[in-house]
Amino acid sequence: MSSKKAIIIGAGIAGIATAIRLAVKGYTVDVFEASATPGGKLAEIKKDNFRFDAGPSLLTLPQYIDELFELAGKEASAYFQYQKLDVTCKYFYEDGTKLTAYADRDKFEKEITTHIGEPAEALEKQMANSAQIYELTNPVFLQRAFLGLKSFFTKEGFKALLNLKKLDTGRTMHQANQSFFKDERMVQYYDRYATYNGSNPYTAPATLNVIPHLEQEFGAYFPKEGMYSIITSLVNLAVMLGVNFNYNSPVDEIVLKGKTATGIKVKGEVINADVVVSNMDIWFTYNKLLSGYPKLQPEKILAQERSSSALVFYWGINKKFAKLDLHNIFFSADYKAEFDHIWQQKTIYHDPTVYLNITSKLKPKDAPPECENWFVMINVPANTGQDWDNLIADARKNILAKLSSLLNENISKLIISETVLDPRGIESKTLSYQGSIYGTSSNGKYAAFMRHANQSSKIKNLYFVGGSVHPGGGIPLCLLSAKIVSESL
């Protein structure tokens, strides 16, 4: 057991998980959070008797949350409960096709053969490929610090190297999906998984086809008290372990002595520590907290293309829709055009793919009686100075027209509460550079392998966790970044 002191900058899920892991190791841990509440992007909104999970709405691999309780000697189910979904998502296509993604493989195979006309063999081929990529990358890339070529000097790494072709880096996700399916609706279905880490399926490597395996093999889940209960449960665990949370305490600077991190400066006060872990976006970590040390900045990494952002409308709806589920997708009629607008033109397509999450389907208290809480999101470019006010107004009209058409209902007349979050708000509220949700994109052939490492190569005792560093964005990967840092220490 250690008697050292650790400081965590940021109370996002990766920062909280790191605090728990280090407290279990015996560290004295202080977390400094700029906001009044923990969670970062995983926040909640309460307005007009509606409650919304503000950010991530899909839970996969909940065992990484359970593991934190188990490390602390607690029974996870006594503090955090969740349920597995029988239906992962409902899909609505512009041609009128409706597809239900069942968790049960046999039921899903029957669904696509009935409504799409693809043979079950095509789905099985895709699933086998996705599982193969996961088996090769998980022990080398997801579970450990990635050290470039050094990472392949292990039994698992050597196996991955020998099977490099099977990682499918030579073609894009879209090209790979076209090889599995003849029907463009199924290609679009699997291309969508690129958006899980803010990337473009037409340029991102087919290695990212590992993503659907997390849903298909391990399942999708819903916390019984909503996604924000992940944060509240973990913060309670951390407090039980002696972690001290300091809210409304933005860090001004990481203090260095030579090339060693020795603490932080908060509100003019220097607080010393043996270890400093930043859960802040890597761009702001260097440009805000280490601005006095430009020669220590990893210029190539900080100049990498950012991931996409999001435009979210939180609508209180004065009606219940039986045809909708917890997760719903309304596809664009021209997926390629939508991504071209996001990535090449840096604007919003007039027919965007709309994601609709309704937690009141499983947690009725999130909305008043006979109402629903709609989290309505579209993918948009990162903030580079666009005229967001006009873009948002146009997007709102287009989204309402699309949903009204596909649901045969005038949705605009049902909205009784509204809150809007755009890339500017994401950047200001969560210090995510340009409002990019997942840090850098994974659009390049090896971009996923070029994220910032979890440990500084230039500054001793400085570590990094969260969606902007290895192994990437999303709840499971953020939790794994905490695990990697803990094991590194």
C-alpha positions as CSV (number, residue, x, y, z in Angstrom):
1,M,0.0,0.0,0.0
2,S,1.2,3.5,-0.9
3,S,1.3,6.5,1.3
4,K,1.7,8.9,-1.6
5,K,-0.6,11.7,-2.6
6,A,-2.3,11.9,-6.0
7,I,-4.2,14.8,-7.6
8,I,-6.8,14.2,-10.3
9,I,-7.7,17.1,-12.5
10,G,-11.3,16.7,-13.6
11,A,-14.2,14.6,-12.2
12,G,-15.3,13.0,-15.5
13,I,-15.9,9.3,-15.3
14,A,-12.2,8.5,-16.1
15,G,-11.0,10.8,-13.3
16,I,-13.4,9.3,-10.8
17,A,-12.4,5.8,-11.8
18,T,-8.7,6.7,-11.4
19,A,-9.4,8.2,-8.0
20,I,-11.1,4.9,-6.9
21,R,-8.3,2.7,-8.2
22,L,-5.5,4.9,-6.6
23,A,-7.4,5.1,-3.3
24,V,-7.7,1.3,-3.2
25,K,-3.9,1.2,-3.7
26,G,-3.5,3.4,-0.6
27,Y,-3.0,6.8,-2.2
28,T,-4.4,9.9,-0.6
29,V,-6.5,11.3,-3.5
30,D,-7.8,14.8,-4.2
31,V,-10.0,15.5,-7.2
32,F,-10.3,19.1,-8.5
33,E,-13.3,19.8,-10.7
34,A,-14.1,23.2,-12.3
35,S,-17.8,22.6,-12.3
36,A,-20.2,22.5,-9.3
37,T,-21.0,18.8,-10.0
38,P,-19.1,15.7,-11.2
39,G,-19.5,13.8,-14.4
40,G,-18.1,16.0,-17.2
41,K,-20.0,15.0,-20.4
42,L,-21.9,12.4,-18.4
43,A,-24.2,15.0,-16.7
44,E,-27.9,15.4,-16.3
45,I,-30.4,18.2,-17.0
46,K,-33.6,18.8,-15.0
47,K,-36.2,21.2,-16.3
48,D,-40.0,21.5,-16.2
49,N,-40.4,18.2,-14.4
50,F,-38.3,16.4,-17.1
51,R,-35.0,14.8,-16.4
52,F,-32.4,14.1,-19.2
53,D,-29.1,12.3,-19.2
54,A,-27.2,15.1,-20.9
55,G,-24.4,13.1,-22.6
56,P,-23.7,9.4,-23.2
57,S,-26.9,7.4,-23.3
58,L,-25.6,3.9,-24.1
59,L,-24.0,1.6,-21.6
60,T,-21.9,-1.3,-22.8
61,L,-19.4,-3.4,-20.8
62,P,-20.8,-2.6,-17.4
63,Q,-18.4,-5.1,-15.9
64,Y,-15.8,-2.3,-15.9
65,I,-18.0,-0.4,-13.5
66,D,-18.7,-3.5,-11.4
67,E,-14.9,-4.0,-11.2
68,L,-14.4,-0.8,-9.4
69,F,-16.7,-1.8,-6.6
70,E,-15.2,-5.3,-6.4
71,L,-11.7,-3.7,-6.1
72,A,-13.0,-1.8,-3.1
73,G,-14.4,-5.0,-1.5
74,K,-18.0,-4.0,-2.2
75,E,-20.9,-5.9,-3.8
76,A,-21.5,-3.8,-6.9
77,S,-25.2,-4.7,-7.2
78,A,-25.8,-3.1,-3.7
79,Y,-24.7,0.3,-5.1
80,F,-25.4,0.2,-8.8
81,Q,-28.1,-1.7,-10.7
82,Y,-28.6,-2.0,-14.4
83,Q,-30.6,-4.2,-16.8
84,K,-29.8,-5.8,-20.1
85,L,-31.8,-4.6,-23.1
86,D,-33.8,-7.1,-25.2
87,V,-34.0,-4.5,-27.9
88,T,-30.8,-2.6,-28.6
89,C,-32.3,0.0,-30.9
90,K,-35.1,0.6,-33.4
91,Y,-34.2,1.9,-36.8
92,F,-36.3,3.9,-39.2
93,Y,-35.3,4.3,-42.9
94,E,-36.5,7.0,-45.3
95,D,-38.0,4.4,-47.6
96,G,-40.3,3.2,-44.8
97,T,-38.3,0.2,-43.6
98,K,-38.4,-0.4,-39.9
99,L,-35.8,-2.6,-38.3
100,T,-35.6,-3.8,-34.6
101,A,-32.1,-4.7,-33.4
102,Y,-32.8,-7.5,-31.0
103,A,-30.1,-8.6,-28.6
104,D,-30.9,-12.2,-29.3
105,R,-28.9,-13.2,-32.4
106,D,-31.5,-15.6,-33.8
107,K,-34.3,-13.0,-33.5
108,F,-32.1,-10.3,-35.1
109,E,-31.2,-12.7,-38.0
110,K,-34.9,-13.3,-38.6
111,E,-35.5,-9.5,-38.5
112,I,-33.0,-8.7,-41.2
113,T,-34.0,-11.6,-43.4
114,T,-37.6,-10.6,-43.1
115,H,-37.3,-6.8,-43.4
116,I,-34.0,-6.3,-45.4
117,G,-33.7,-9.6,-47.3
118,E,-30.1,-10.2,-46.3
119,P,-29.3,-13.9,-45.6
120,A,-28.3,-14.9,-42.1
121,E,-24.9,-15.9,-43.4
122,A,-24.0,-12.3,-44.2
123,L,-24.7,-11.2,-40.6
124,E,-22.8,-14.2,-39.2
125,K,-19.8,-13.3,-41.4
126,Q,-19.8,-9.7,-40.1
127,M,-20.1,-10.8,-36.5
128,A,-17.2,-13.3,-36.9
129,N,-15.0,-10.5,-38.4
130,S,-15.9,-8.1,-35.6
131,A,-15.2,-10.7,-32.9
132,Q,-11.9,-11.5,-34.6
133,I,-10.7,-7.9,-34.5
134,Y,-11.7,-7.6,-30.8
135,E,-9.8,-10.8,-29.8
136,L,-6.7,-9.5,-31.5
137,T,-6.8,-5.9,-30.3
138,N,-8.3,-6.1,-26.8
139,P,-5.3,-7.6,-24.9
140,V,-2.8,-5.5,-26.8
141,F,-4.5,-2.2,-27.4
142,L,-7.5,-1.7,-25.1
143,Q,-6.3,-3.3,-21.9
144,R,-2.7,-1.9,-21.8
145,A,-0.7,1.2,-22.4
146,F,0.1,1.4,-26.1
147,L,3.8,1.8,-26.6
148,G,4.1,1.5,-30.4
149,L,6.2,-1.4,-31.6
150,K,7.1,-2.3,-28.0
151,S,3.5,-3.3,-27.5
152,F,4.0,-6.2,-30.0
153,F,6.8,-7.7,-28.0
154,T,4.4,-9.9,-26.0
155,K,2.7,-13.1,-26.7
156,E,-0.6,-11.3,-27.5
157,G,1.2,-8.6,-29.4
158,F,3.1,-11.1,-31.5
159,K,-0.2,-12.8,-32.3
160,A,-1.7,-9.5,-33.4
161,L,1.3,-8.8,-35.5
162,L,1.1,-12.1,-37.3
163,N,-2.5,-11.5,-38.0
164,L,-2.1,-7.8,-39.0
165,K,-4.1,-8.4,-42.2
166,K,-7.1,-9.5,-40.1
167,L,-7.2,-6.1,-38.4
168,D,-8.4,-4.9,-41.7
169,T,-6.5,-1.6,-41.8
170,G,-6.3,-1.6,-45.6
171,R,-9.9,-0.6,-46.3
172,T,-12.5,1.7,-44.8
173,M,-15.4,0.6,-42.6
174,H,-17.8,1.3,-45.5
175,Q,-15.8,-0.8,-48.0
176,A,-15.7,-3.7,-45.5
177,N,-19.4,-3.4,-44.8
178,Q,-20.1,-3.4,-48.5
179,S,-18.2,-6.7,-48.7
180,F,-20.5,-8.3,-46.1
181,F,-23.8,-7.0,-47.3
182,K,-25.5,-6.4,-50.6
183,D,-28.3,-4.3,-49.3
184,E,-27.3,-0.6,-48.6
185,R,-29.6,-0.5,-45.6
186,M,-27.5,-3.0,-43.8
187,V,-24.3,-1.3,-44.9
188,Q,-25.7,1.9,-43.4
189,Y,-26.6,0.1,-40.3
190,Y,-23.0,-1.0,-39.7
191,D,-21.5,2.2,-41.0
192,R,-23.2,4.0,-38.1
193,Y,-20.8,2.5,-35.6
194,A,-18.1,4.9,-36.8
195,T,-20.1,7.6,-35.0
196,Y,-19.5,5.8,-31.7
197,N,-16.1,7.5,-31.6
198,G,-16.9,10.5,-33.7
199,S,-15.4,9.3,-37.0
200,N,-16.4,8.9,-40.7
201,P,-17.1,5.4,-42.0
202,Y,-16.0,6.4,-45.5
203,T,-12.5,7.2,-44.3
204,A,-12.1,5.4,-40.9
205,P,-10.2,2.1,-41.2
206,A,-12.3,-1.1,-41.1
207,T,-10.5,-2.0,-37.8
208,L,-13.3,0.1,-36.2
209,N,-15.7,-2.7,-37.2
210,V,-14.7,-4.0,-33.8
211,I,-17.2,-1.6,-32.2
212,P,-20.5,-3.5,-33.0
213,H,-19.0,-6.5,-31.2
214,L,-19.4,-4.8,-27.9
215,E,-23.2,-4.6,-28.4
216,Q,-23.6,-7.9,-30.3
217,E,-21.6,-10.1,-28.0
218,F,-21.8,-8.4,-24.6
219,G,-25.1,-6.6,-25.0
220,A,-26.4,-3.1,-24.3
221,Y,-27.6,-2.0,-20.9
222,F,-29.6,0.7,-19.0
223,P,-28.8,1.8,-15.5
224,K,-32.0,1.6,-13.5
225,E,-31.7,5.1,-12.2
226,G,-30.4,6.5,-15.5
227,M,-26.9,7.1,-17.0
228,Y,-26.1,9.8,-14.4
229,S,-26.4,7.2,-11.7
230,I,-23.1,5.8,-12.9
231,I,-21.5,9.0,-11.7
232,T,-23.3,9.3,-8.5
233,S,-22.6,5.7,-7.6
234,L,-18.9,5.9,-8.3
235,V,-18.6,9.3,-6.5
236,N,-20.2,7.7,-3.4
237,L,-17.8,4.8,-3.7
238,A,-14.8,7.2,-4.0
239,V,-15.9,9.2,-1.0
240,M,-16.3,5.9,1.0
241,L,-12.7,5.2,0.1
242,G,-11.5,8.6,1.4
243,V,-11.3,10.5,-1.9
244,N,-11.8,14.3,-1.4
245,F,-13.7,16.1,-4.2
246,N,-13.1,19.8,-4.6
247,Y,-15.9,21.4,-6.8
248,N,-15.9,24.9,-8.3
249,S,-12.1,24.5,-8.3
250,P,-10.7,25.0,-11.8
251,V,-7.0,24.2,-11.9
252,D,-4.9,27.0,-13.2
253,E,-1.6,25.3,-13.7
254,I,0.3,22.0,-13.4
255,V,3.4,22.9,-11.4
256,L,6.7,21.5,-12.6
257,K,10.1,21.3,-11.0
258,G,12.4,20.8,-13.9
259,K,10.6,18.2,-15.9
260,T,8.8,16.6,-13.0
261,A,5.1,17.3,-12.1
262,T,5.0,18.2,-8.4
263,G,1.5,19.5,-8.0
264,I,-1.0,22.0,-9.2
265,K,-2.0,25.6,-8.7
266,V,-5.7,26.3,-7.8
267,K,-7.0,29.8,-7.0
268,G,-3.4,31.0,-6.5
269,E,-2.5,28.2,-4.1
270,V,0.1,25.6,-4.9
271,I,-1.0,22.0,-3.8
272,N,1.8,19.5,-3.9
273,A,1.4,15.8,-4.9
274,D,3.5,12.8,-5.9
275,V,1.4,12.1,-8.9
276,V,-0.8,14.3,-11.1
277,V,-3.4,12.8,-13.4
278,S,-5.2,14.9,-15.9
279,N,-8.7,14.0,-17.0
280,M,-8.9,17.3,-18.9
281,D,-9.0,17.2,-22.7
282,I,-5.4,16.8,-23.8
283,W,-5.5,20.0,-25.9
284,F,-6.5,22.1,-22.9
285,T,-4.1,20.2,-20.6
286,Y,-1.2,21.5,-22.6
287,N,-2.5,24.8,-23.8
288,K,-4.0,25.9,-20.5
289,L,-2.3,24.0,-17.6
290,L,1.1,23.7,-19.3
291,S,1.0,26.9,-21.4
292,G,4.3,28.1,-19.9
293,Y,6.2,25.0,-21.4
294,P,5.6,25.1,-25.2
295,K,8.6,22.9,-25.9
296,L,7.0,20.1,-23.9
297,Q,3.9,20.1,-26.2
298,P,3.3,17.1,-28.5
299,E,2.7,19.3,-31.5
300,K,1.7,16.6,-34.0
301,I,-0.8,15.0,-31.6
302,L,-2.4,18.4,-30.7
303,A,-2.7,19.2,-34.4
304,Q,-4.6,16.0,-35.3
305,E,-8.1,16.1,-36.7
306,R,-10.7,16.4,-34.0
307,S,-13.7,14.1,-33.7
308,S,-17.2,15.2,-34.7
309,S,-19.4,17.1,-32.2
310,A,-23.1,17.0,-31.5
311,L,-26.2,19.1,-31.6
312,V,-28.7,18.0,-28.9
313,F,-32.3,19.1,-28.3
314,Y,-33.7,18.0,-25.0
315,W,-37.5,18.1,-25.6
316,G,-40.2,17.5,-23.2
317,I,-43.0,15.8,-25.3
318,N,-46.6,16.0,-24.3
319,K,-47.4,12.5,-25.6
320,K,-46.3,8.9,-25.5
321,F,-45.2,7.0,-28.6
322,A,-45.7,3.2,-28.3
323,K,-43.7,2.6,-31.6
324,L,-40.6,4.1,-30.1
325,D,-38.1,2.4,-27.7
326,L,-35.2,3.6,-25.4
327,H,-32.9,4.0,-28.4
328,N,-34.1,5.0,-31.9
329,I,-32.4,6.0,-35.1
330,F,-33.9,7.8,-38.0
331,F,-31.5,7.4,-40.9
332,S,-30.6,10.0,-43.6
333,A,-31.5,9.0,-47.1
334,D,-28.0,9.8,-48.3
335,Y,-25.4,8.8,-45.7
336,K,-22.4,9.7,-47.8
337,A,-23.7,13.3,-48.3
338,E,-24.3,13.6,-44.6
339,F,-20.7,12.7,-43.7
340,D,-19.4,14.9,-46.5
341,H,-21.2,17.8,-45.0
342,I,-19.7,17.1,-41.6
343,W,-16.1,16.4,-42.6
344,Q,-15.5,18.3,-45.8
345,Q,-17.9,21.2,-45.7
346,K,-17.9,21.5,-41.9
347,T,-21.7,22.1,-41.8
348,I,-24.9,20.3,-41.2
349,Y,-26.7,18.3,-43.9
350,H,-30.4,19.1,-44.5
351,D,-31.4,15.5,-43.9
352,P,-29.3,14.4,-40.9
353,T,-29.5,11.0,-39.2
354,V,-31.4,11.6,-36.0
355,Y,-30.7,9.7,-32.8
356,L,-33.6,9.7,-30.3
357,N,-33.2,8.5,-26.7
358,I,-36.2,8.3,-24.3
359,T,-35.2,7.2,-20.8
360,S,-38.7,7.5,-19.6
361,K,-39.5,4.3,-21.5
362,L,-37.6,2.5,-18.7
363,K,-37.6,5.1,-16.0
364,P,-41.0,6.7,-16.0
365,K,-40.2,9.3,-13.4
366,D,-38.0,11.1,-16.0
367,A,-41.1,12.6,-17.4
368,P,-44.5,13.7,-16.2
369,P,-47.5,11.4,-16.7
370,E,-48.4,10.8,-20.4
371,C,-45.2,12.6,-21.4
372,E,-41.8,11.5,-22.7
373,N,-38.3,13.0,-22.4
374,W,-36.7,13.1,-25.8
375,F,-32.9,13.4,-26.2
376,V,-32.7,14.3,-29.9
377,M,-29.1,14.3,-31.3
378,I,-27.5,14.7,-34.7
379,N,-23.8,14.5,-35.5
380,V,-22.2,17.8,-36.5
381,P,-18.7,19.1,-37.2
382,A,-16.4,20.4,-34.5
383,N,-16.6,24.1,-33.8
384,T,-14.3,26.0,-36.1
385,G,-16.3,29.3,-36.0
386,Q,-19.4,28.3,-37.9
387,D,-22.6,30.4,-37.7
388,W,-24.1,28.1,-35.2
389,D,-27.2,30.1,-34.5
390,N,-28.4,29.8,-38.1
391,L,-27.2,26.2,-38.4
392,I,-29.2,25.3,-35.3
393,A,-32.4,27.0,-36.5
394,D,-32.2,25.2,-39.8
395,A,-31.3,21.9,-38.2
396,R,-34.3,22.2,-35.8
397,K,-36.7,22.7,-38.7
398,N,-35.2,19.8,-40.6
399,I,-35.3,17.4,-37.6
400,L,-38.9,18.2,-36.8
401,A,-39.9,17.7,-40.4
402,K,-38.1,14.4,-40.6
403,L,-39.5,13.0,-37.3
404,S,-43.0,14.3,-38.1
405,S,-43.0,12.6,-41.4
406,L,-41.7,9.2,-40.2
407,L,-43.9,9.2,-37.1
408,N,-47.0,10.7,-38.8
409,E,-47.3,13.3,-36.1
410,N,-46.7,17.1,-35.9
411,I,-43.9,16.9,-33.3
412,S,-43.4,20.7,-33.0
413,K,-46.9,21.0,-31.4
414,L,-46.0,18.4,-28.7
415,I,-42.9,20.2,-27.4
416,I,-43.6,21.7,-24.0
417,S,-40.0,22.1,-22.8
418,E,-36.7,22.6,-24.6
419,T,-33.0,22.9,-23.9
420,V,-30.3,23.0,-26.6
421,L,-26.6,22.0,-26.4
422,D,-24.3,22.7,-29.4
423,P,-20.5,22.4,-29.9
424,R,-19.9,25.8,-28.3
425,G,-21.7,24.7,-25.2
426,I,-19.9,21.3,-25.2
427,E,-16.6,23.1,-25.3
428,S,-17.4,25.6,-22.6
429,K,-19.1,23.2,-20.2
430,T,-16.7,20.3,-20.6
431,L,-13.5,21.9,-21.9
432,S,-13.6,19.6,-24.9
433,Y,-11.5,21.4,-27.6
434,Q,-13.8,22.6,-30.5
435,G,-16.6,20.7,-28.8
436,S,-15.3,17.4,-30.2
437,I,-16.8,14.7,-28.1
438,Y,-14.1,12.0,-28.5
439,G,-10.9,14.0,-28.7
440,T,-9.2,13.2,-32.0
441,S,-11.0,11.4,-34.8
442,S,-10.0,7.9,-36.0
443,N,-10.4,8.7,-39.7
444,G,-6.8,8.0,-40.6
445,K,-5.5,4.5,-41.2
446,Y,-3.6,4.3,-37.9
447,A,-5.2,7.3,-36.1
448,A,-6.6,5.2,-33.4
449,F,-3.0,4.1,-32.5
450,M,-1.7,7.6,-32.5
451,R,-3.7,9.0,-29.5
452,H,-1.7,10.6,-26.7
453,A,-0.3,8.1,-24.3
454,N,-1.5,7.7,-20.7
455,Q,1.9,8.7,-19.3
456,S,3.9,11.7,-20.3
457,S,7.2,10.9,-22.1
458,K,8.6,14.3,-21.2
459,I,7.2,15.1,-17.7
460,K,7.8,12.7,-14.9
461,N,4.8,11.8,-12.6
462,L,2.3,13.2,-15.1
463,Y,-0.5,10.9,-16.4
464,F,-3.5,11.2,-18.6
465,V,-7.0,9.6,-18.7
466,G,-10.3,10.2,-20.5
467,G,-11.7,10.2,-24.0
468,S,-9.0,12.4,-25.6
469,V,-6.1,9.9,-24.8
470,H,-5.5,6.2,-25.2
471,P,-7.5,4.0,-25.7
472,G,-10.3,6.4,-26.8
473,G,-13.7,7.9,-26.1
474,G,-16.8,6.3,-24.7
475,I,-17.5,5.0,-21.2
476,P,-15.8,1.6,-21.5
477,L,-12.6,3.1,-23.0
478,C,-12.5,5.9,-20.5
479,L,-12.7,3.4,-17.7
480,L,-9.9,1.4,-19.3
481,S,-7.7,4.5,-19.4
482,A,-8.1,4.7,-15.6
483,K,-7.1,1.0,-15.3
484,I,-4.1,1.5,-17.5
485,V,-2.8,4.5,-15.4
486,S,-3.4,2.6,-12.1
487,E,-1.5,-0.4,-13.3
488,S,1.3,1.8,-14.7
489,L,1.7,3.4,-11.2
